[in-house]
Amino acid sequence: MRFRRQEPVGPFIADFVCLDRKVIVETDGDTHSYDDHGHCERRDRWFETRGFTVLHFDDDYIYRQLPDAMETIKAELDAKA
């Protein structure tokens, strides 16, 4: 499956999106703050009401558990096949 990076989806920018399966992967690191929480919830709801699944991963988790993160993403892609 093909993912696009920093792709506009409606009024928002998805970190990574697979348009064929409607899966969005958001990586949350130091740039995300608690003040940003309400915006993230609104963005996720907007995506979900349009059929997207949004997966969130903390940057540290990706660095330390990349195979697990990839397996989670693969499972979601397979579920939406």
C-alpha angles and dihedrals in degrees: 000000000000122000125195120212123225090358123173111239110180109309093340139071116233117210089220128355135183102201094187092062098024094237121147123193117200120192113205117202140143092311091068114082135186088253087061093058097094092049091050092051092050091047092049092049090050091052093045094050087058094052100264124136113217119208118191123202128179112232091237091054091052092050094047102032106028095146090053092048091049091049091052091051092046091050091053092048090050091048090055095047 
